[in-house]
Amino acid sequence: MVRALETAWDGEAVQPSSRFTRAFHPTPKAGFTPSMGLIAGFHDPVTTHLAILSALAGPEAVRGSYEEATDHRYLWHESGERHLPLT
């Protein structure tokens, strides 16, 4: 979903589109444009999901949320807990 939003962004707004996207997930370097929040599960440290979350919320916020999840034994992966990092 995030890739689709980023592809439909024209620099000022998200425009209706029916095209295919080859956009890579947003990264801390590239950042986000139209997305203001993202509901995400907790994933292993070497996944691209963390790059997306770090691009949105910043590495420190992501690290803090994962420390909280670990400390309180949150569930991981698809059937686990969710968090909502906001910009």
N, CA, C and O atoms as a MOPAC input file, in Angstrom:
PM7 MOZYME 1SCF
protein

 N      0.80900 1    -1.18600 1     0.00000 1
 C      0.00000 1     0.00000 1     0.00000 1
 C      0.85900 1     1.25800 1     0.00000 1
 O      0.57200 1     2.20100 1    -0.73700 1
 N      1.90000 1     1.28300 1     0.81100 1
 C      2.77400 1     2.44600 1     0.87000 1
 C      3.44800 1     2.67500 1    -0.47900 1
 O      3.56200 1     3.81400 1    -0.93400 1
 N      3.89200 1     1.60500 1    -1.11400 1
 C      4.52100 1     1.75300 1    -2.43400 1
 C      3.54800 1     2.35600 1    -3.43600 1
 O      3.94000 1     3.18900 1    -4.25400 1
 N      2.28100 1     1.94500 1    -3.38200 1
 C      1.27400 1     2.48300 1    -4.29200 1
 C      1.04300 1     3.97000 1    -4.03400 1
 O      0.95800 1     4.75300 1    -4.98000 1
 N      0.94100 1     4.36700 1    -2.77100 1
 C      0.77400 1     5.78500 1    -2.45400 1
 C      1.96300 1     6.61200 1    -2.92700 1
 O      1.79500 1     7.68500 1    -3.50700 1
 N      3.16200 1     6.10200 1    -2.67400 1
 C      4.35800 1     6.83100 1    -3.08000 1
 C      4.43400 1     6.96900 1    -4.60200 1
 O      4.89500 1     7.99500 1    -5.10300 1
 N      3.99400 1     5.96400 1    -5.33400 1
 C      4.01100 1     6.00800 1    -6.79200 1
 C      2.96400 1     6.99100 1    -7.32600 1
 O      3.21000 1     7.67200 1    -8.32100 1
 N      1.80600 1     7.07000 1    -6.67600 1
 C      0.73100 1     7.95200 1    -7.12900 1
 C      0.95700 1     9.41000 1    -6.73800 1
 O      0.22300 1    10.28400 1    -7.19800 1
 N      1.93800 1     9.68600 1    -5.91400 1
 C      2.24900 1    11.04800 1    -5.46800 1
 C      2.89500 1    11.82500 1    -6.60900 1
 O      3.88300 1    11.37500 1    -7.18800 1
 N      2.33400 1    13.00300 1    -6.93400 1
 C      2.86700 1    13.80700 1    -8.03600 1
 C      3.71500 1    14.98500 1    -7.55500 1
 O      4.08900 1    15.84600 1    -8.35100 1
 N      4.01100 1    15.02400 1    -6.28400 1
 C      4.79000 1    16.11400 1    -5.71100 1
 C      3.93000 1    17.08800 1    -4.92300 1
 O      4.44000 1    17.87500 1    -4.12700 1
 N      2.61500 1    17.03100 1    -5.15000 1
 C      1.68100 1    17.89300 1    -4.42600 1
 C      0.49600 1    17.12300 1    -3.85300 1
 O     -0.06000 1    17.50300 1    -2.82300 1
 N      0.11500 1    16.04400 1    -4.52200 1
 C     -1.05100 1    15.26800 1    -4.08500 1
 C     -0.96600 1    13.85600 1    -4.64300 1
 O     -0.21200 1    13.58600 1    -5.57800 1
 N     -1.75200 1    12.95700 1    -4.05400 1
 C     -1.88000 1    11.60800 1    -4.58900 1
 C     -2.90700 1    11.65900 1    -5.71200 1
 O     -4.02900 1    12.12500 1    -5.51100 1
 N     -2.52900 1    11.18300 1    -6.89000 1
 C     -3.39500 1    11.20300 1    -8.06600 1
 C     -3.90200 1     9.79200 1    -8.37300 1
 O     -3.16700 1     8.81900 1    -8.20300 1
 N     -5.15500 1     9.67800 1    -8.82500 1
 C     -5.66300 1     8.36000 1    -9.22500 1
 C     -4.75100 1     7.73700 1   -10.28500 1
 O     -4.26100 1     8.42400 1   -11.18200 1
 N     -4.53700 1     6.45200 1   -10.16900 1
 C     -3.61900 1     5.78000 1   -11.08700 1
 C     -3.97900 1     4.30800 1   -11.18900 1
 O     -4.50700 1     3.72500 1   -10.24200 1
 N     -3.69500 1     3.70900 1   -12.33200 1
 C     -3.90400 1     2.26200 1   -12.48400 1
 C     -2.63500 1     1.60300 1   -12.99900 1
 O     -2.69200 1     0.51100 1   -13.56500 1
 N     -1.51200 1     2.24000 1   -12.81500 1
 C     -0.25100 1     1.71300 1   -13.33500 1
 C      0.43900 1     0.79000 1   -12.32500 1
 O      0.08000 1     0.74500 1   -11.14800 1
 N      1.41600 1     0.07400 1   -12.81100 1
 C      2.25700 1    -0.80800 1   -12.01200 1
 C      3.36800 1     0.02300 1   -11.37000 1
 O      3.87300 1     0.96000 1   -11.98800 1
 N      3.74600 1    -0.30700 1   -10.15500 1
 C      4.83300 1     0.42800 1    -9.50900 1
 C      6.07900 1    -0.43900 1    -9.38200 1
 O      6.00400 1    -1.62600 1    -9.06300 1
 N      7.18700 1     0.16300 1    -9.63200 1
 C      8.47600 1    -0.47700 1    -9.37900 1
 C      9.20200 1     0.23700 1    -8.23400 1
 O     10.38200 1    -0.01100 1    -7.98500 1
 N      8.50000 1     1.10300 1    -7.56100 1
 C      9.09600 1     1.86200 1    -6.46300 1
 C      9.55400 1     0.91400 1    -5.36600 1
 O      8.84000 1    -0.01600 1    -4.99000 1
 N     10.75500 1     1.16200 1    -4.86000 1
 C     11.22800 1     0.42400 1    -3.69500 1
 C     10.57200 1     1.04500 1    -2.47700 1
 O     10.18000 1     2.21100 1    -2.51000 1
 N     10.45200 1     0.29300 1    -1.42200 1
 C      9.89300 1     0.84400 1    -0.19200 1
 C     10.62600 1     2.12200 1     0.17400 1
 O     11.82200 1     2.24600 1    -0.09200 1
 N      9.92800 1     3.07600 1     0.78300 1
 C     10.62100 1     4.26200 1     1.28400 1
 C     11.73700 1     3.85200 1     2.24500 1
 O     11.62700 1     2.85300 1     2.95600 1
 N     12.78700 1     4.62200 1     2.25300 1
 C     13.94200 1     4.35400 1     3.10800 1
 C     14.24000 1     5.59400 1     3.94700 1
 O     13.71900 1     6.66900 1     3.65000 1
 N     15.06500 1     5.47200 1     4.98800 1
 C     15.41200 1     6.66300 1     5.75900 1
 C     16.01700 1     7.76900 1     4.88900 1
 O     15.78300 1     8.95000 1     5.15100 1
 N     16.78200 1     7.41000 1     3.86900 1
 C     17.40300 1     8.41700 1     3.00900 1
 C     16.37100 1     9.08200 1     2.08700 1
 O     16.37400 1    10.30300 1     1.93000 1
 N     15.50200 1     8.28600 1     1.48500 1
 C     14.50800 1     8.82600 1     0.54400 1
 C     13.32900 1     9.47500 1     1.25900 1
 O     12.75500 1    10.44100 1     0.75700 1
 N     12.96600 1     8.95500 1     2.41600 1
 C     11.84200 1     9.49900 1     3.16100 1
 C     10.49100 1     9.13100 1     2.57200 1
 O     10.39200 1     8.35900 1     1.61900 1
 N      9.45500 1     9.70700 1     3.16700 1
 C      8.07900 1     9.51800 1     2.73800 1
 C      7.57600 1    10.82400 1     2.16100 1
 O      8.10100 1    11.88900 1     2.48300 1
 N      6.58100 1    10.75600 1     1.32800 1
 C      5.92800 1    11.97000 1     0.86700 1
 C      4.47900 1    12.02000 1     1.34000 1
 O      4.18400 1    12.80700 1     2.23900 1
 N      3.54000 1    11.21300 1     0.78000 1
 C      2.15000 1    11.38900 1     1.21100 1
 C      1.75600 1    10.65900 1     2.48500 1
 O      0.73900 1    11.01200 1     3.08400 1
 N      2.49800 1     9.67700 1     2.92000 1
 C      2.09500 1     8.85200 1     4.06100 1
 C      2.40700 1     9.55500 1     5.37300 1
 O      3.50900 1    10.06500 1     5.57000 1
 N      1.42100 1     9.57600 1     6.27300 1
 C      1.60900 1    10.22000 1     7.56800 1
 C      1.65500 1     9.22000 1     8.72300 1
 O      2.05000 1     9.57400 1     9.83400 1
 N      1.26500 1     8.00600 1     8.47200 1
 C      1.27000 1     6.98300 1     9.49400 1
 C      1.26400 1     5.61800 1     8.84200 1
 O      0.94200 1     5.48200 1     7.66200 1
 N      1.61500 1     4.63100 1     9.60000 1
 C      1.69700 1     3.28700 1     9.06000 1
 C      1.45400 1     2.30000 1    10.19400 1
 O      2.17800 1     2.30400 1    11.18900 1
 N      0.44700 1     1.46200 1    10.05000 1
 C      0.21400 1     0.40300 1    11.03200 1
 C      1.09000 1    -0.76700 1    10.63000 1
 O      1.00100 1    -1.25900 1     9.50500 1
 N      1.91700 1    -1.20500 1    11.52800 1
 C      2.89800 1    -2.23500 1    11.19600 1
 C      2.98400 1    -3.26000 1    12.30900 1
 O      2.75300 1    -2.95900 1    13.48100 1
 N      3.31900 1    -4.46500 1    11.91700 1
 C      3.62500 1    -5.49800 1    12.88200 1
 C      5.10000 1    -5.40700 1    13.25900 1
 O      5.84000 1    -4.59400 1    12.70400 1
 N      5.51000 1    -6.22100 1    14.17600 1
 C      6.91800 1    -6.29200 1    14.55900 1
 C      7.58500 1    -7.40100 1    13.76000 1
 O      7.06900 1    -8.51600 1    13.68800 1
 N      8.72800 1    -7.09600 1    13.15900 1
 C      9.42700 1    -8.02400 1    12.27600 1
 C     10.87200 1    -8.20200 1    12.72000 1
 O     11.38600 1    -7.42900 1    13.52800 1
 N     11.51200 1    -9.21900 1    12.18600 1
 C     12.91700 1    -9.47900 1    12.49800 1
 C     13.78400 1    -8.29300 1    12.07900 1
 O     13.41900 1    -7.55800 1    11.16200 1
 N     14.92200 1    -8.09900 1    12.73700 1
 C     15.75800 1    -6.92000 1    12.51400 1
 C     16.33500 1    -6.76200 1    11.10100 1
 O     16.72800 1    -5.65200 1    10.74300 1
 N     16.40000 1    -7.79100 1    10.30800 1
 C     17.05600 1    -7.66500 1     8.99600 1
 C     16.06000 1    -7.50700 1     7.84300 1
 O     16.43500 1    -7.70400 1     6.68700 1
 N     14.80400 1    -7.15700 1     8.12600 1
 C     13.80100 1    -7.02000 1     7.07600 1
 C     13.71100 1    -5.58800 1     6.56600 1
 O     14.12400 1    -4.64600 1     7.24200 1
 N     13.16300 1    -5.44000 1     5.35800 1
 C     12.97400 1    -4.09900 1     4.79700 1
 C     11.87300 1    -3.33900 1     5.53600 1
 O     11.78300 1    -2.11800 1     5.41000 1
 N     11.04600 1    -4.02900 1     6.29500 1
 C     10.00400 1    -3.35200 1     7.06300 1
 C     10.61400 1    -2.29800 1     7.98900 1
 O     10.03600 1    -1.22900 1     8.18200 1
 N     11.76600 1    -2.59700 1     8.55300 1
 C     12.38600 1    -1.63800 1     9.45400 1
 C     12.87700 1    -0.39900 1     8.72000 1
 O     12.88200 1     0.69100 1     9.29100 1
 N     13.28800 1    -0.54400 1     7.46600 1
 C     13.67400 1     0.62600 1     6.67300 1
 C     12.47100 1     1.53000 1     6.45600 1
 O     12.58700 1     2.75300 1     6.54700 1
 N     11.31600 1     0.93700 1     6.17100 1
 C     10.09200 1     1.71700 1     5.98700 1
 C      9.73400 1     2.44900 1     7.28200 1
 O      9.47300 1     3.65200 1     7.26600 1
 N      9.72200 1     1.73100 1     8.38700 1
 C      9.36800 1     2.35100 1     9.66700 1
 C     10.36000 1     3.43500 1    10.06100 1
 O      9.96700 1     4.48400 1    10.57100 1
 N     11.64700 1     3.18500 1     9.82600 1
 C     12.67000 1     4.18000 1    10.15700 1
 C     12.54500 1     5.42200 1     9.28600 1
 O     12.81200 1     6.53400 1     9.74200 1
 N     12.13700 1     5.23400 1     8.03000 1
 C     11.93000 1     6.38400 1     7.15100 1
 C     10.78400 1     7.24900 1     7.65000 1
 O     10.82900 1     8.47300 1     7.52700 1
 N      9.77000 1     6.62800 1     8.20600 1
 C      8.59600 1     7.36100 1     8.66100 1
 C      8.79700 1     7.97200 1    10.04200 1
 O      8.57700 1     9.16800 1    10.23600 1
 N      9.20700 1     7.16400 1    10.98400 1
 C      9.23800 1     7.60100 1    12.38000 1
 C     10.62700 1     7.96100 1    12.89300 1
 O     10.75500 1     8.60600 1    13.93400 1
 N     11.65700 1     7.55400 1    12.17800 1
 C     13.02600 1     7.78500 1    12.63800 1
 C     13.56200 1     6.56100 1    13.35100 1
 O     12.82000 1     5.84800 1    14.02600 1
 N     14.86000 1     6.32200 1    13.19800 1
 C     15.46100 1     5.11700 1    13.79800 1
 C     15.32300 1     5.04200 1    15.31500 1
 O     15.15100 1     3.95300 1    15.86200 1
 N     15.39700 1     6.18200 1    16.00200 1
 C     15.31000 1     6.16600 1    17.46000 1
 C     13.93000 1     5.72500 1    17.93200 1
 O     13.81700 1     4.95000 1    18.88100 1
 N     12.87900 1     6.21700 1    17.27300 1
 C     11.51900 1     5.83100 1    17.64500 1
 C     11.28000 1     4.34800 1    17.38000 1
 O     10.64200 1     3.66500 1    18.18100 1
 N     11.78800 1     3.85800 1    16.26700 1
 C     11.62800 1     2.44300 1    15.94800 1
 C     12.38200 1     1.59100 1    16.96000 1
 O     11.85500 1     0.59400 1    17.45400 1
 N     13.59700 1     1.97800 1    17.26500 1
 C     14.38000 1     1.24300 1    18.26100 1
 C     13.64000 1     1.21800 1    19.59700 1
 O     13.58500 1     0.17900 1    20.25400 1
 N     13.07500 1     2.35000 1    20.00100 1
 C     12.33800 1     2.42500 1    21.26200 1
 C     11.10300 1     1.54300 1    21.26900 1
 O     10.79800 1     0.90500 1    22.27600 1
 N     10.39100 1     1.50100 1    20.14600 1
 C      9.19500 1     0.65500 1    20.09400 1
 C      9.56800 1    -0.81500 1    20.16600 1
 O      8.85000 1    -1.60900 1    20.77300 1
 N     10.68800 1    -1.18400 1    19.54800 1
 C     11.12600 1    -2.58300 1    19.60300 1
 C     11.64100 1    -2.94700 1    20.99900 1
 O     11.46100 1    -4.08000 1    21.44600 1
 N     12.27100 1    -2.01000 1    21.68100 1
 C     12.68800 1    -2.27400 1    23.05600 1
 C     11.46700 1    -2.48700 1    23.94900 1
 O     11.44600 1    -3.39200 1    24.78200 1
 N     10.44900 1    -1.63900 1    23.76300 1
 C      9.20000 1    -1.79600 1    24.51400 1
 C      8.56000 1    -3.15100 1    24.22800 1
 O      8.11400 1    -3.83700 1    25.14800 1
 N      8.51400 1    -3.53400 1    22.96100 1
 C      7.91200 1    -4.81300 1    22.57400 1
 C      8.66600 1    -5.98500 1    23.18500 1
 O      8.05600 1    -6.94000 1    23.66600 1
 N      9.97400 1    -5.91200 1    23.16600 1
 C     10.79400 1    -6.99000 1    23.73500 1
 C     10.61100 1    -7.05900 1    25.25200 1
 O     10.42500 1    -8.13600 1    25.81900 1
 N     10.66800 1    -5.88500 1    25.89900 1
 C     10.52400 1    -5.84700 1    27.35900 1
 C      9.18700 1    -6.40800 1    27.82900 1
 O      9.11300 1    -7.02100 1    28.89400 1
 N      8.12400 1    -6.20100 1    27.03900 1
 C      6.78500 1    -6.62200 1    27.45500 1
 C      6.28600 1    -7.87600 1    26.73000 1
 O      5.10700 1    -8.22400 1    26.79400 1
 N      7.20900 1    -8.53800 1    26.04400 1
 C      6.91300 1    -9.80900 1    25.38600 1
 C      5.75200 1    -9.72100 1    24.38500 1
 O      4.87900 1   -10.58800 1    24.34700 1
 N      5.76600 1    -8.66000 1    23.58200 1
 C      4.75900 1    -8.54100 1    22.52200 1
 C      4.92600 1    -9.68600 1    21.54000 1
 O      6.01300 1   -10.24700 1    21.40200 1
 N      3.84300 1   -10.02700 1    20.86100 1
 C      3.87500 1   -11.06700 1    19.83900 1
 C      4.41000 1   -10.47100 1    18.53300 1
 O      4.23600 1    -9.28000 1    18.27400 1
 N      5.06400 1   -11.30700 1    17.70900 1
 C      5.72900 1   -10.82100 1    16.49300 1
 C      5.07600 1   -11.40500 1    15.25100 1
 O      4.28800 1   -12.34700 1    15.32700 1
 N      5.41200 1   -10.84200 1    14.13000 1
 C      5.01000 1   -11.26000 1    12.78600 1
 C      3.52100 1   -11.04300 1    12.52900 1
 O      2.87800 1   -10.25400 1    13.22200 1
 N      2.97300 1   -11.74400 1    11.53200 1
 C      1.64100 1   -11.46200 1    11.01900 1
 C      0.53900 1   -11.55600 1    12.07400 1
 O     -0.41000 1   -10.77200 1    12.03300 1
 N      0.63900 1   -12.47900 1    12.99800 1
 C     -0.41900 1   -12.63000 1    13.99700 1
 C     -0.06100 1   -11.94600 1    15.31500 1
 O     -0.67400 1   -12.22300 1    16.34600 1
 N      0.90800 1   -11.07200 1    15.28500 1
 C      1.37300 1   -10.43100 1    16.50200 1
 C      0.75500 1    -9.06100 1    16.74100 1
 O     -0.25300 1    -8.69600 1    16.13600 1
 N      1.38500 1    -8.31700 1    17.63800 1
 C      0.94100 1    -6.98900 1    18.00800 1
 C      1.19300 1    -6.01000 1    16.86400 1
 O      1.97200 1    -6.30300 1    15.95700 1
 N      0.54700 1    -4.86600 1    16.90000 1
 C      0.72100 1    -3.81300 1    15.90700 1
 C      1.14500 1    -2.52100 1    16.60400 1
 O      0.85600 1    -2.30800 1    17.78100 1
 N      1.82600 1    -1.67800 1    15.85900 1
 C      2.11500 1    -0.34700 1    16.37400 1
 C      1.88500 1     0.66800 1    15.25300 1
 O      1.87900 1     0.31000 1    14.07500 1
 N      1.69500 1     1.93800 1    15.62700 1
 C      1.36800 1     2.99200 1    14.69000 1
 C      2.33500 1     4.14500 1    14.85500 1
 O      2.04700 1     5.09000 1    15.59100 1
 N      3.48400 1     4.08700 1    14.18200 1
 C      4.39600 1     5.23500 1    14.22500 1
 C      3.81200 1     6.37300 1    13.38900 1
 O      3.35200 1     6.14400 1    12.27100 1
 N      3.82700 1     7.56500 1    13.90900 1
 C      3.30100 1     8.74800 1    13.21300 1
 C      4.41400 1     9.75500 1    12.95100 1
 O      5.40800 1     9.80900 1    13.67500 1
 N      4.22800 1    10.54300 1    11.91300 1
 C      5.18900 1    11.63300 1    11.66400 1
 C      4.71600 1    12.88100 1    12.32400 1
 O      5.37800 1    13.91500 1    12.23700 1

